[in-house]
């Protein structure tokens, strides 16, 4: 649910409320009880969940994650051992 910011025109009290988009705008100020609330336009924050978004698929600097499907064989290693890494072998 979105977070909306309100300001009272009478006392200047500002506050935030979590509301459904379909909920009617608030009218009564919780501080002074006058009906002079105004919904403010402010920056919003949200998170896109699932696959296909930057945070889940592209944030790794262009490195693709290898997925193994059931019944598939793992990728073959290079001939001659580890390929000259830092594992401590003689290559």
PDB file of N, CA, C and O in Angstrom, chain B, residues numbered from 101:
ATOM      1  N   UNK B 101       0.847  -1.184   0.000  1.00  0.00           N
ATOM      2  CA  UNK B 101       0.000   0.000   0.000  1.00  0.00           C
ATOM      3  C   UNK B 101       0.892   1.246   0.000  1.00  0.00           C
ATOM      4  O   UNK B 101       1.957   1.263   0.616  1.00  0.00           O
ATOM      5  N   UNK B 102       0.444   2.265  -0.689  1.00  0.00           N
ATOM      6  CA  UNK B 102       1.228   3.502  -0.747  1.00  0.00           C
ATOM      7  C   UNK B 102       1.190   4.288   0.559  1.00  0.00           C
ATOM      8  O   UNK B 102       0.265   4.157   1.361  1.00  0.00           O
ATOM      9  N   UNK B 103       2.207   5.095   0.747  1.00  0.00           N
ATOM     10  CA  UNK B 103       2.279   6.002   1.893  1.00  0.00           C
ATOM     11  C   UNK B 103       1.970   7.404   1.367  1.00  0.00           C
ATOM     12  O   UNK B 103       2.632   7.891   0.451  1.00  0.00           O
ATOM     13  N   UNK B 104       0.965   8.043   1.950  1.00  0.00           N
ATOM     14  CA  UNK B 104       0.580   9.391   1.552  1.00  0.00           C
ATOM     15  C   UNK B 104       0.993  10.382   2.629  1.00  0.00           C
ATOM     16  O   UNK B 104       0.970  10.071   3.820  1.00  0.00           O
ATOM     17  N   UNK B 105       1.371  11.575   2.195  1.00  0.00           N
ATOM     18  CA  UNK B 105       1.764  12.627   3.116  1.00  0.00           C
ATOM     19  C   UNK B 105       0.692  13.713   3.103  1.00  0.00           C
ATOM     20  O   UNK B 105       0.219  14.124   2.043  1.00  0.00           O
ATOM     21  N   UNK B 106       0.314  14.173   4.301  1.00  0.00           N
ATOM     22  CA  UNK B 106      -0.711  15.202   4.459  1.00  0.00           C
ATOM     23  C   UNK B 106      -0.136  16.387   5.235  1.00  0.00           C
ATOM     24  O   UNK B 106       0.798  16.246   6.024  1.00  0.00           O
ATOM     25  N   UNK B 107      -0.729  17.572   4.984  1.00  0.00           N
ATOM     26  CA  UNK B 107      -0.381  18.766   5.755  1.00  0.00           C
ATOM     27  C   UNK B 107      -1.662  19.524   6.086  1.00  0.00           C
ATOM     28  O   UNK B 107      -2.542  19.689   5.242  1.00  0.00           O
ATOM     29  N   UNK B 108      -1.747  19.984   7.339  1.00  0.00           N
ATOM     30  CA  UNK B 108      -2.905  20.745   7.780  1.00  0.00           C
ATOM     31  C   UNK B 108      -2.693  22.217   7.416  1.00  0.00           C
ATOM     32  O   UNK B 108      -1.642  22.787   7.707  1.00  0.00           O
ATOM     33  N   UNK B 109      -3.683  22.820   6.787  1.00  0.00           N
ATOM     34  CA  UNK B 109      -3.611  24.232   6.423  1.00  0.00           C
ATOM     35  C   UNK B 109      -3.778  25.159   7.615  1.00  0.00           C
ATOM     36  O   UNK B 109      -3.370  26.319   7.557  1.00  0.00           O
ATOM     37  N   UNK B 110      -4.373  24.664   8.699  1.00  0.00           N
ATOM     38  CA  UNK B 110      -4.610  25.493   9.882  1.00  0.00           C
ATOM     39  C   UNK B 110      -3.406  25.542  10.816  1.00  0.00           C
ATOM     40  O   UNK B 110      -2.976  26.622  11.221  1.00  0.00           O
ATOM     41  N   UNK B 111      -2.857  24.369  11.162  1.00  0.00           N
ATOM     42  CA  UNK B 111      -1.761  24.339  12.158  1.00  0.00           C
ATOM     43  C   UNK B 111      -0.405  23.982  11.561  1.00  0.00           C
ATOM     44  O   UNK B 111       0.612  24.115  12.241  1.00  0.00           O
ATOM     45  N   UNK B 112      -0.364  23.529  10.295  1.00  0.00           N
ATOM     46  CA  UNK B 112       0.898  23.185   9.643  1.00  0.00           C
ATOM     47  C   UNK B 112       1.427  21.802   9.975  1.00  0.00           C
ATOM     48  O   UNK B 112       2.534  21.453   9.567  1.00  0.00           O
ATOM     49  N   UNK B 113       0.652  21.003  10.713  1.00  0.00           N
ATOM     50  CA  UNK B 113       1.073  19.653  11.086  1.00  0.00           C
ATOM     51  C   UNK B 113       1.207  18.788   9.841  1.00  0.00           C
ATOM     52  O   UNK B 113       0.304  18.751   9.005  1.00  0.00           O
ATOM     53  N   UNK B 114       2.351  18.082   9.713  1.00  0.00           N
ATOM     54  CA  UNK B 114       2.581  17.158   8.598  1.00  0.00           C
ATOM     55  C   UNK B 114       2.691  15.742   9.149  1.00  0.00           C
ATOM     56  O   UNK B 114       3.269  15.518  10.213  1.00  0.00           O
ATOM     57  N   UNK B 115       2.128  14.788   8.406  1.00  0.00           N
ATOM     58  CA  UNK B 115       2.211  13.383   8.815  1.00  0.00           C
ATOM     59  C   UNK B 115       2.022  12.492   7.602  1.00  0.00           C
ATOM     60  O   UNK B 115       1.571  12.933   6.544  1.00  0.00           O
ATOM     61  N   UNK B 116       2.379  11.221   7.781  1.00  0.00           N
ATOM     62  CA  UNK B 116       2.248  10.224   6.729  1.00  0.00           C
ATOM     63  C   UNK B 116       1.254   9.153   7.152  1.00  0.00           C
ATOM     64  O   UNK B 116       1.138   8.824   8.332  1.00  0.00           O
ATOM     65  N   UNK B 117       0.533   8.609   6.159  1.00  0.00           N
ATOM     66  CA  UNK B 117      -0.473   7.584   6.414  1.00  0.00           C
ATOM     67  C   UNK B 117      -0.359   6.520   5.327  1.00  0.00           C
ATOM     68  O   UNK B 117      -0.208   6.839   4.148  1.00  0.00           O
ATOM     69  N   UNK B 118      -0.431   5.251   5.732  1.00  0.00           N
ATOM     70  CA  UNK B 118      -0.487   4.156   4.770  1.00  0.00           C
ATOM     71  C   UNK B 118      -1.957   3.932   4.428  1.00  0.00           C
ATOM     72  O   UNK B 118      -2.766   3.608   5.298  1.00  0.00           O
ATOM     73  N   UNK B 119      -2.290   4.106   3.157  1.00  0.00           N
ATOM     74  CA  UNK B 119      -3.676   3.953   2.703  1.00  0.00           C
ATOM     75  C   UNK B 119      -3.724   3.185   1.396  1.00  0.00           C
ATOM     76  O   UNK B 119      -2.753   3.158   0.639  1.00  0.00           O
ATOM     77  N   UNK B 120      -4.858   2.567   1.141  1.00  0.00           N
ATOM     78  CA  UNK B 120      -5.105   1.972  -0.166  1.00  0.00           C
ATOM     79  C   UNK B 120      -5.332   3.097  -1.164  1.00  0.00           C
ATOM     80  O   UNK B 120      -5.730   4.199  -0.786  1.00  0.00           O
ATOM     81  N   UNK B 121      -5.085   2.824  -2.413  1.00  0.00           N
ATOM     82  CA  UNK B 121      -5.322   3.824  -3.454  1.00  0.00           C
ATOM     83  C   UNK B 121      -6.806   4.181  -3.522  1.00  0.00           C
ATOM     84  O   UNK B 121      -7.162   5.322  -3.816  1.00  0.00           O
ATOM     85  N   UNK B 122      -7.658   3.214  -3.252  1.00  0.00           N
ATOM     86  CA  UNK B 122      -9.096   3.432  -3.336  1.00  0.00           C
ATOM     87  C   UNK B 122      -9.682   4.127  -2.101  1.00  0.00           C
ATOM     88  O   UNK B 122     -10.843   4.536  -2.129  1.00  0.00           O
ATOM     89  N   UNK B 123      -8.905   4.271  -1.019  1.00  0.00           N
ATOM     90  CA  UNK B 123      -9.399   4.948   0.184  1.00  0.00           C
ATOM     91  C   UNK B 123      -9.596   6.433  -0.078  1.00  0.00           C
ATOM     92  O   UNK B 123      -8.810   7.039  -0.807  1.00  0.00           O
ATOM     93  N   UNK B 124     -10.637   7.032   0.508  1.00  0.00           N
ATOM     94  CA  UNK B 124     -10.829   8.483   0.340  1.00  0.00           C
ATOM     95  C   UNK B 124      -9.750   9.264   1.098  1.00  0.00           C
ATOM     96  O   UNK B 124      -9.203   8.781   2.090  1.00  0.00           O
ATOM     97  N   UNK B 125      -9.457  10.463   0.622  1.00  0.00           N
ATOM     98  CA  UNK B 125      -8.457  11.312   1.279  1.00  0.00           C
ATOM     99  C   UNK B 125      -8.944  11.700   2.666  1.00  0.00           C
ATOM    100  O   UNK B 125     -10.139  11.891   2.887  1.00  0.00           O
ATOM    101  N   UNK B 126      -7.995  11.816   3.607  1.00  0.00           N
ATOM    102  CA  UNK B 126      -8.343  12.221   4.969  1.00  0.00           C
ATOM    103  C   UNK B 126      -8.717  13.702   4.982  1.00  0.00           C
ATOM    104  O   UNK B 126      -8.240  14.481   4.156  1.00  0.00           O
ATOM    105  N   UNK B 127      -9.580  14.080   5.934  1.00  0.00           N
ATOM    106  CA  UNK B 127     -10.001  15.481   6.019  1.00  0.00           C
ATOM    107  C   UNK B 127      -9.721  16.101   7.379  1.00  0.00           C
ATOM    108  O   UNK B 127      -9.467  17.304   7.452  1.00  0.00           O
ATOM    109  N   UNK B 128      -9.758  15.333   8.452  1.00  0.00           N
ATOM    110  CA  UNK B 128      -9.580  15.875   9.802  1.00  0.00           C
ATOM    111  C   UNK B 128      -8.148  15.759  10.290  1.00  0.00           C
ATOM    112  O   UNK B 128      -7.557  14.681  10.230  1.00  0.00           O
ATOM    113  N   UNK B 129      -7.583  16.857  10.772  1.00  0.00           N
ATOM    114  CA  UNK B 129      -6.215  16.886  11.287  1.00  0.00           C
ATOM    115  C   UNK B 129      -6.157  16.183  12.646  1.00  0.00           C
ATOM    116  O   UNK B 129      -6.969  16.485  13.521  1.00  0.00           O
ATOM    117  N   UNK B 130      -5.215  15.251  12.845  1.00  0.00           N
ATOM    118  CA  UNK B 130      -5.106  14.581  14.143  1.00  0.00           C
ATOM    119  C   UNK B 130      -4.531  15.483  15.237  1.00  0.00           C
ATOM    120  O   UNK B 130      -4.625  15.153  16.420  1.00  0.00           O
ATOM    121  N   UNK B 131      -3.943  16.607  14.857  1.00  0.00           N
ATOM    122  CA  UNK B 131      -3.339  17.508  15.825  1.00  0.00           C
ATOM    123  C   UNK B 131      -4.331  18.557  16.332  1.00  0.00           C
ATOM    124  O   UNK B 131      -4.486  18.736  17.540  1.00  0.00           O
ATOM    125  N   UNK B 132      -5.008  19.256  15.397  1.00  0.00           N
ATOM    126  CA  UNK B 132      -5.917  20.333  15.813  1.00  0.00           C
ATOM    127  C   UNK B 132      -7.388  20.023  15.547  1.00  0.00           C
ATOM    128  O   UNK B 132      -8.253  20.812  15.925  1.00  0.00           O
ATOM    129  N   UNK B 133      -7.690  18.898  14.907  1.00  0.00           N
ATOM    130  CA  UNK B 133      -9.049  18.430  14.606  1.00  0.00           C
ATOM    131  C   UNK B 133      -9.800  19.303  13.598  1.00  0.00           C
ATOM    132  O   UNK B 133     -11.006  19.125  13.431  1.00  0.00           O
ATOM    133  N   UNK B 134      -9.135  20.233  12.927  1.00  0.00           N
ATOM    134  CA  UNK B 134      -9.795  21.034  11.888  1.00  0.00           C
ATOM    135  C   UNK B 134      -9.769  20.276  10.567  1.00  0.00           C
ATOM    136  O   UNK B 134      -8.904  19.430  10.340  1.00  0.00           O
ATOM    137  N   UNK B 135     -10.721  20.587   9.706  1.00  0.00           N
ATOM    138  CA  UNK B 135     -10.852  19.891   8.424  1.00  0.00           C
ATOM    139  C   UNK B 135     -10.135  20.652   7.313  1.00  0.00           C
ATOM    140  O   UNK B 135     -10.758  21.038   6.324  1.00  0.00           O
ATOM    141  N   UNK B 136      -8.847  20.866   7.468  1.00  0.00           N
ATOM    142  CA  UNK B 136      -8.091  21.607   6.459  1.00  0.00           C
ATOM    143  C   UNK B 136      -6.872  20.823   5.973  1.00  0.00           C
ATOM    144  O   UNK B 136      -5.823  21.404   5.694  1.00  0.00           O
ATOM    145  N   UNK B 137      -7.018  19.503   5.874  1.00  0.00           N
ATOM    146  CA  UNK B 137      -5.910  18.676   5.404  1.00  0.00           C
ATOM    147  C   UNK B 137      -5.784  18.743   3.892  1.00  0.00           C
ATOM    148  O   UNK B 137      -6.779  18.833   3.172  1.00  0.00           O
ATOM    149  N   UNK B 138      -4.550  18.697   3.428  1.00  0.00           N
ATOM    150  CA  UNK B 138      -4.263  18.685   2.002  1.00  0.00           C
ATOM    151  C   UNK B 138      -3.266  17.562   1.751  1.00  0.00           C
ATOM    152  O   UNK B 138      -2.249  17.455   2.437  1.00  0.00           O
ATOM    153  N   UNK B 139      -3.569  16.721   0.753  1.00  0.00           N
ATOM    154  CA  UNK B 139      -2.654  15.640   0.392  1.00  0.00           C
ATOM    155  C   UNK B 139      -1.501  16.251  -0.399  1.00  0.00           C
ATOM    156  O   UNK B 139      -1.717  16.983  -1.365  1.00  0.00           O
ATOM    157  N   UNK B 140      -0.276  15.942   0.022  1.00  0.00           N
ATOM    158  CA  UNK B 140       0.906  16.496  -0.622  1.00  0.00           C
ATOM    159  C   UNK B 140       1.453  15.551  -1.678  1.00  0.00           C
ATOM    160  O   UNK B 140       1.258  14.338  -1.603  1.00  0.00           O
ATOM    161  N   UNK B 141       2.131  16.112  -2.654  1.00  0.00           N
ATOM    162  CA  UNK B 141       2.820  15.310  -3.655  1.00  0.00           C
ATOM    163  C   UNK B 141       4.266  15.195  -3.193  1.00  0.00           C
ATOM    164  O   UNK B 141       4.932  16.208  -2.981  1.00  0.00           O
ATOM    165  N   UNK B 142       4.742  13.998  -3.040  1.00  0.00           N
ATOM    166  CA  UNK B 142       6.111  13.791  -2.560  1.00  0.00           C
ATOM    167  C   UNK B 142       6.753  12.651  -3.332  1.00  0.00           C
ATOM    168  O   UNK B 142       6.079  11.912  -4.050  1.00  0.00           O
ATOM    169  N   UNK B 143       8.058  12.520  -3.175  1.00  0.00           N
ATOM    170  CA  UNK B 143       8.785  11.433  -3.835  1.00  0.00           C
ATOM    171  C   UNK B 143       8.328  10.100  -3.266  1.00  0.00           C
ATOM    172  O   UNK B 143       8.088   9.968  -2.066  1.00  0.00           O
ATOM    173  N   UNK B 144       8.216   9.143  -4.124  1.00  0.00           N
ATOM    174  CA  UNK B 144       7.775   7.825  -3.679  1.00  0.00           C
ATOM    175  C   UNK B 144       8.911   6.828  -3.790  1.00  0.00           C
ATOM    176  O   UNK B 144       9.823   6.989  -4.601  1.00  0.00           O
ATOM    177  N   UNK B 145       8.845   5.819  -2.981  1.00  0.00           N
ATOM    178  CA  UNK B 145       9.786   4.723  -3.062  1.00  0.00           C
ATOM    179  C   UNK B 145       9.021   3.430  -3.216  1.00  0.00           C
ATOM    180  O   UNK B 145       8.006   3.219  -2.553  1.00  0.00           O
ATOM    181  N   UNK B 146       9.502   2.567  -4.088  1.00  0.00           N
ATOM    182  CA  UNK B 146       8.849   1.287  -4.265  1.00  0.00           C
ATOM    183  C   UNK B 146       9.876   0.280  -4.734  1.00  0.00           C
ATOM    184  O   UNK B 146      10.957   0.646  -5.197  1.00  0.00           O
ATOM    185  N   UNK B 147       9.537  -0.977  -4.615  1.00  0.00           N
ATOM    186  CA  UNK B 147      10.438  -2.036  -5.022  1.00  0.00           C
ATOM    187  C   UNK B 147       9.701  -2.960  -5.971  1.00  0.00           C
ATOM    188  O   UNK B 147       8.591  -3.410  -5.687  1.00  0.00           O
ATOM    189  N   UNK B 148      10.334  -3.238  -7.101  1.00  0.00           N
ATOM    190  CA  UNK B 148       9.766  -4.153  -8.073  1.00  0.00           C
ATOM    191  C   UNK B 148      10.279  -5.553  -7.749  1.00  0.00           C
ATOM    192  O   UNK B 148      11.485  -5.799  -7.745  1.00  0.00           O
ATOM    193  N   UNK B 149       9.363  -6.450  -7.482  1.00  0.00           N
ATOM    194  CA  UNK B 149       9.750  -7.806  -7.110  1.00  0.00           C
ATOM    195  C   UNK B 149       9.530  -8.752  -8.277  1.00  0.00           C
ATOM    196  O   UNK B 149       8.704  -8.505  -9.156  1.00  0.00           O
ATOM    197  N   UNK B 150      10.275  -9.824  -8.267  1.00  0.00           N
ATOM    198  CA  UNK B 150      10.170 -10.810  -9.330  1.00  0.00           C
ATOM    199  C   UNK B 150      11.377 -10.738 -10.239  1.00  0.00           C
ATOM    200  O   UNK B 150      12.345 -10.041  -9.935  1.00  0.00           O
ATOM    201  N   UNK B 151      11.331 -11.447 -11.345  1.00  0.00           N
ATOM    202  CA  UNK B 151      12.459 -11.439 -12.275  1.00  0.00           C
ATOM    203  C   UNK B 151      12.224 -10.418 -13.381  1.00  0.00           C
ATOM    204  O   UNK B 151      11.099  -9.975 -13.611  1.00  0.00           O
ATOM    205  N   UNK B 152      13.301 -10.058 -14.055  1.00  0.00           N
ATOM    206  CA  UNK B 152      13.194  -9.123 -15.165  1.00  0.00           C
ATOM    207  C   UNK B 152      13.507  -7.695 -14.787  1.00  0.00           C
ATOM    208  O   UNK B 152      13.427  -6.811 -15.641  1.00  0.00           O
ATOM    209  N   UNK B 153      13.861  -7.433 -13.539  1.00  0.00           N
ATOM    210  CA  UNK B 153      14.169  -6.079 -13.090  1.00  0.00           C
ATOM    211  C   UNK B 153      15.658  -5.936 -12.834  1.00  0.00           C
ATOM    212  O   UNK B 153      16.359  -6.936 -12.681  1.00  0.00           O
ATOM    213  N   UNK B 154      16.142  -4.719 -12.787  1.00  0.00           N
ATOM    214  CA  UNK B 154      17.558  -4.428 -12.595  1.00  0.00           C
ATOM    215  C   UNK B 154      18.133  -5.119 -11.361  1.00  0.00           C
ATOM    216  O   UNK B 154      19.200  -5.727 -11.439  1.00  0.00           O
ATOM    217  N   UNK B 155      17.450  -5.035 -10.238  1.00  0.00           N
ATOM    218  CA  UNK B 155      17.986  -5.561  -8.979  1.00  0.00           C
ATOM    219  C   UNK B 155      18.130  -7.080  -8.998  1.00  0.00           C
ATOM    220  O   UNK B 155      18.980  -7.623  -8.292  1.00  0.00           O
ATOM    221  N   UNK B 156      17.321  -7.772  -9.785  1.00  0.00           N
ATOM    222  CA  UNK B 156      17.382  -9.227  -9.777  1.00  0.00           C
ATOM    223  C   UNK B 156      18.150  -9.804 -10.952  1.00  0.00           C
ATOM    224  O   UNK B 156      18.702 -10.899 -10.840  1.00  0.00           O
ATOM    225  N   UNK B 157      18.202  -9.103 -12.076  1.00  0.00           N
ATOM    226  CA  UNK B 157      18.799  -9.710 -13.264  1.00  0.00           C
ATOM    227  C   UNK B 157      20.037  -8.999 -13.804  1.00  0.00           C
ATOM    228  O   UNK B 157      20.889  -9.658 -14.401  1.00  0.00           O
ATOM    229  N   UNK B 158      20.174  -7.707 -13.626  1.00  0.00           N
ATOM    230  CA  UNK B 158      21.242  -6.973 -14.283  1.00  0.00           C
ATOM    231  C   UNK B 158      22.243  -6.341 -13.331  1.00  0.00           C
ATOM    232  O   UNK B 158      23.247  -5.796 -13.790  1.00  0.00           O
ATOM    233  N   UNK B 159      22.018  -6.387 -12.053  1.00  0.00           N
ATOM    234  CA  UNK B 159      22.862  -5.704 -11.082  1.00  0.00           C
ATOM    235  C   UNK B 159      24.252  -6.328 -10.955  1.00  0.00           C
ATOM    236  O   UNK B 159      25.162  -5.677 -10.442  1.00  0.00           O
ATOM    237  N   UNK B 160      24.440  -7.549 -11.401  1.00  0.00           N
ATOM    238  CA  UNK B 160      25.701  -8.258 -11.238  1.00  0.00           C
ATOM    239  C   UNK B 160      26.792  -7.835 -12.196  1.00  0.00           C
ATOM    240  O   UNK B 160      27.790  -8.547 -12.309  1.00  0.00           O
ATOM    241  N   UNK B 161      26.663  -6.725 -12.890  1.00  0.00           N
ATOM    242  CA  UNK B 161      27.707  -6.245 -13.786  1.00  0.00           C
ATOM    243  C   UNK B 161      27.813  -7.040 -15.076  1.00  0.00           C
ATOM    244  O   UNK B 161      28.906  -7.183 -15.624  1.00  0.00           O
ATOM    245  N   UNK B 162      26.712  -7.553 -15.563  1.00  0.00           N
ATOM    246  CA  UNK B 162      26.719  -8.269 -16.823  1.00  0.00           C
ATOM    247  C   UNK B 162      27.070  -9.742 -16.692  1.00  0.00           C
ATOM    248  O   UNK B 162      27.149 -10.441 -17.702  1.00  0.00           O
ATOM    249  N   UNK B 163      27.281 -10.230 -15.492  1.00  0.00           N
ATOM    250  CA  UNK B 163      27.596 -11.639 -15.296  1.00  0.00           C
ATOM    251  C   UNK B 163      26.292 -12.416 -15.231  1.00  0.00           C
ATOM    252  O   UNK B 163      25.419 -12.121 -14.414  1.00  0.00           O
ATOM    253  N   UNK B 164      26.171 -13.404 -16.094  1.00  0.00           N
ATOM    254  CA  UNK B 164      24.963 -14.217 -16.092  1.00  0.00           C
ATOM    255  C   UNK B 164      25.086 -15.316 -15.055  1.00  0.00           C
ATOM    256  O   UNK B 164      26.150 -15.905 -14.866  1.00  0.00           O
ATOM    257  N   UNK B 165      23.991 -15.574 -14.400  1.00  0.00           N
ATOM    258  CA  UNK B 165      23.944 -16.674 -13.445  1.00  0.00           C
ATOM    259  C   UNK B 165      23.621 -17.940 -14.224  1.00  0.00           C
ATOM    260  O   UNK B 165      22.699 -17.964 -15.039  1.00  0.00           O
ATOM    261  N   UNK B 166      24.385 -18.986 -13.964  1.00  0.00           N
ATOM    262  CA  UNK B 166      24.129 -20.249 -14.641  1.00  0.00           C
ATOM    263  C   UNK B 166      23.075 -21.028 -13.869  1.00  0.00           C
ATOM    264  O   UNK B 166      23.211 -21.273 -12.671  1.00  0.00           O
ATOM    265  N   UNK B 167      22.050 -21.400 -14.566  1.00  0.00           N
ATOM    266  CA  UNK B 167      20.993 -22.197 -13.949  1.00  0.00           C
ATOM    267  C   UNK B 167      21.110 -23.615 -14.479  1.00  0.00           C
ATOM    268  O   UNK B 167      21.278 -23.827 -15.680  1.00  0.00           O
ATOM    269  N   UNK B 168      21.022 -24.561 -13.598  1.00  0.00           N
ATOM    270  CA  UNK B 168      21.036 -25.949 -14.033  1.00  0.00           C
ATOM    271  C   UNK B 168      19.613 -26.470 -13.989  1.00  0.00           C
ATOM    272  O   UNK B 168      18.906 -26.341 -12.990  1.00  0.00           O
ATOM    273  N   UNK B 169      19.219 -27.059 -15.098  1.00  0.00           N
ATOM    274  CA  UNK B 169      17.880 -27.621 -15.177  1.00  0.00           C
ATOM    275  C   UNK B 169      17.929 -29.064 -14.698  1.00  0.00           C
ATOM    276  O   UNK B 169      18.961 -29.724 -14.815  1.00  0.00           O
ATOM    277  N   UNK B 170      16.829 -29.550 -14.164  1.00  0.00           N
ATOM    278  CA  UNK B 170      16.806 -30.953 -13.727  1.00  0.00           C
ATOM    279  C   UNK B 170      17.154 -31.883 -14.879  1.00  0.00           C
ATOM    280  O   UNK B 170      16.605 -31.749 -15.972  1.00  0.00           O
ATOM    281  N   UNK B 171      18.060 -32.825 -14.644  1.00  0.00           N
ATOM    282  CA  UNK B 171      18.442 -33.784 -15.677  1.00  0.00           C
ATOM    283  C   UNK B 171      19.565 -33.291 -16.570  1.00  0.00           C
ATOM    284  O   UNK B 171      20.032 -34.050 -17.419  1.00  0.00           O
ATOM    285  N   UNK B 172      20.018 -32.057 -16.417  1.00  0.00           N
ATOM    286  CA  UNK B 172      21.098 -31.560 -17.264  1.00  0.00           C
ATOM    287  C   UNK B 172      22.435 -31.829 -16.592  1.00  0.00           C
ATOM    288  O   UNK B 172      22.506 -32.006 -15.375  1.00  0.00           O
ATOM    289  N   UNK B 173      23.485 -31.859 -17.387  1.00  0.00           N
ATOM    290  CA  UNK B 173      24.817 -32.098 -16.845  1.00  0.00           C
ATOM    291  C   UNK B 173      25.497 -30.764 -16.549  1.00  0.00           C
ATOM    292  O   UNK B 173      25.254 -29.779 -17.245  1.00  0.00           O
ATOM    293  N   UNK B 174      26.348 -30.724 -15.519  1.00  0.00           N
ATOM    294  CA  UNK B 174      27.037 -29.476 -15.211  1.00  0.00           C
ATOM    295  C   UNK B 174      28.023 -29.110 -16.320  1.00  0.00           C
ATOM    296  O   UNK B 174      28.434 -29.985 -17.082  1.00  0.00           O
ATOM    297  N   UNK B 175      28.412 -27.831 -16.427  1.00  0.00           N
ATOM    298  CA  UNK B 175      29.336 -27.429 -17.476  1.00  0.00           C
ATOM    299  C   UNK B 175      30.680 -28.141 -17.303  1.00  0.00           C
ATOM    300  O   UNK B 175      31.126 -28.391 -16.184  1.00  0.00           O
ATOM    301  N   UNK B 176      31.327 -28.468 -18.456  1.00  0.00           N
ATOM    302  CA  UNK B 176      32.592 -29.183 -18.422  1.00  0.00           C
ATOM    303  C   UNK B 176      33.719 -28.242 -18.040  1.00  0.00           C
ATOM    304  O   UNK B 176      33.726 -27.071 -18.418  1.00  0.00           O
ATOM    305  N   UNK B 177      34.686 -28.781 -17.271  1.00  0.00           N
ATOM    306  CA  UNK B 177      35.857 -28.009 -16.895  1.00  0.00           C
ATOM    307  C   UNK B 177      36.854 -28.030 -18.043  1.00  0.00           C
ATOM    308  O   UNK B 177      36.809 -28.914 -18.898  1.00  0.00           O
ATOM    309  N   UNK B 178      37.750 -27.058 -18.058  1.00  0.00           N
ATOM    310  CA  UNK B 178      38.781 -27.006 -19.073  1.00  0.00           C
ATOM    311  C   UNK B 178      39.733 -28.182 -18.902  1.00  0.00           C
ATOM    312  O   UNK B 178      39.954 -28.663 -17.791  1.00  0.00           O
ATOM    313  N   UNK B 179      40.286 -28.634 -20.011  1.00  0.00           N
ATOM    314  CA  UNK B 179      41.237 -29.738 -19.960  1.00  0.00           C
ATOM    315  C   UNK B 179      42.482 -29.298 -19.204  1.00  0.00           C
ATOM    316  O   UNK B 179      42.919 -28.157 -19.350  1.00  0.00           O
ATOM    317  N   UNK B 180      43.054 -30.172 -18.408  1.00  0.00           N
ATOM    318  CA  UNK B 180      44.295 -29.866 -17.714  1.00  0.00           C
ATOM    319  C   UNK B 180      44.092 -29.357 -16.303  1.00  0.00           C
ATOM    320  O   UNK B 180      45.009 -28.756 -15.744  1.00  0.00           O
ATOM    321  N   UNK B 181      42.950 -29.566 -15.711  1.00  0.00           N
ATOM    322  CA  UNK B 181      42.762 -29.179 -14.316  1.00  0.00           C
ATOM    323  C   UNK B 181      41.903 -27.945 -14.159  1.00  0.00           C
ATOM    324  O   UNK B 181      40.888 -27.774 -14.834  1.00  0.00           O
ATOM    325  N   UNK B 182      42.338 -27.090 -13.248  1.00  0.00           N
ATOM    326  CA  UNK B 182      41.503 -25.960 -12.860  1.00  0.00           C
ATOM    327  C   UNK B 182      41.603 -24.774 -13.804  1.00  0.00           C
ATOM    328  O   UNK B 182      40.783 -23.860 -13.719  1.00  0.00           O
ATOM    329  N   UNK B 183      42.554 -24.760 -14.679  1.00  0.00           N
ATOM    330  CA  UNK B 183      42.688 -23.634 -15.586  1.00  0.00           C
ATOM    331  C   UNK B 183      43.633 -22.575 -15.086  1.00  0.00           C
ATOM    332  O   UNK B 183      43.580 -21.437 -15.553  1.00  0.00           O
ATOM    333  N   UNK B 184      44.500 -22.913 -14.147  1.00  0.00           N
ATOM    334  CA  UNK B 184      45.530 -21.985 -13.689  1.00  0.00           C
ATOM    335  C   UNK B 184      45.071 -21.029 -12.601  1.00  0.00           C
ATOM    336  O   UNK B 184      45.623 -19.936 -12.467  1.00  0.00           O
ATOM    337  N   UNK B 185      44.088 -21.415 -11.835  1.00  0.00           N
ATOM    338  CA  UNK B 185      43.579 -20.557 -10.766  1.00  0.00           C
ATOM    339  C   UNK B 185      44.487 -20.580  -9.540  1.00  0.00           C
ATOM    340  O   UNK B 185      45.638 -21.011  -9.617  1.00  0.00           O
ATOM    341  N   UNK B 186      43.980 -20.133  -8.454  1.00  0.00           N
ATOM    342  CA  UNK B 186      44.752 -20.060  -7.208  1.00  0.00           C
ATOM    343  C   UNK B 186      44.418 -21.212  -6.270  1.00  0.00           C
ATOM    344  O   UNK B 186      44.457 -21.048  -5.050  1.00  0.00           O
ATOM    345  N   UNK B 187      44.095 -22.355  -6.815  1.00  0.00           N
ATOM    346  CA  UNK B 187      43.707 -23.493  -5.977  1.00  0.00           C
ATOM    347  C   UNK B 187      44.893 -24.233  -5.386  1.00  0.00           C
ATOM    348  O   UNK B 187      44.712 -25.041  -4.476  1.00  0.00           O
ATOM    349  N   UNK B 188      46.085 -23.986  -5.868  1.00  0.00           N
ATOM    350  CA  UNK B 188      47.261 -24.646  -5.319  1.00  0.00           C
ATOM    351  C   UNK B 188      47.748 -25.828  -6.138  1.00  0.00           C
ATOM    352  O   UNK B 188      48.711 -26.488  -5.747  1.00  0.00           O
ATOM    353  N   UNK B 189      47.104 -26.114  -7.269  1.00  0.00           N
ATOM    354  CA  UNK B 189      47.567 -27.230  -8.088  1.00  0.00           C
ATOM    355  C   UNK B 189      48.794 -26.797  -8.912  1.00  0.00           C
ATOM    356  O   UNK B 189      49.165 -25.624  -8.897  1.00  0.00           O
ATOM    357  N   UNK B 190      49.412 -27.728  -9.619  1.00  0.00           N
ATOM    358  CA  UNK B 190      50.663 -27.462 -10.336  1.00  0.00           C
ATOM    359  C   UNK B 190      50.468 -26.783 -11.678  1.00  0.00           C
ATOM    360  O   UNK B 190      51.447 -26.650 -12.412  1.00  0.00           O
ATOM    361  N   UNK B 191      49.316 -26.359 -12.039  1.00  0.00           N
ATOM    362  CA  UNK B 191      49.093 -25.765 -13.378  1.00  0.00           C
ATOM    363  C   UNK B 191      49.443 -24.327 -13.421  1.00  0.00           C
ATOM    364  O   UNK B 191      49.313 -23.691 -14.466  1.00  0.00           O
TER     365      UNK B 191
END
